Amino acid sequence: MATTSKCPRCENTSFEAKIEAPVGAGRQLLFVRCANCGTVVGVTEWESTNDLLHQIINKLDRSNT
């Protein structure tokens, strides 16, 4: 049986993703947080590493031709 994810603070079941730059981080991160109270439940890189690698490969390919 599947369970529904709940906010640890208010037990809301709706979440949102928000890209923000933490103070002093120098880069943006993707925060998963409660849509009701804003409690952060997860953080990850906002850019896909796979996408970034493909961009680098494409730039290298163009510079070698």
Phi, psi and omega in degrees: 000130180281142176253157179265134177292139180231147175296134180290344182264310186244358179065018173295153181248011178250135182232160179222159176250134183224126177271124179218158176252107178299148180304125178080359183282326180075007177204163181266148178232158178259116179261130171261122185219162178296131180289343182269304187251350177085005179298127181282130179244353179190152179221139178210170174296140182274336177264140177287126178301321179299316178297318179297319178297319178296322177297318179295315179300315180297320178294319179294319178299317180292326182283342180268358181256000000 
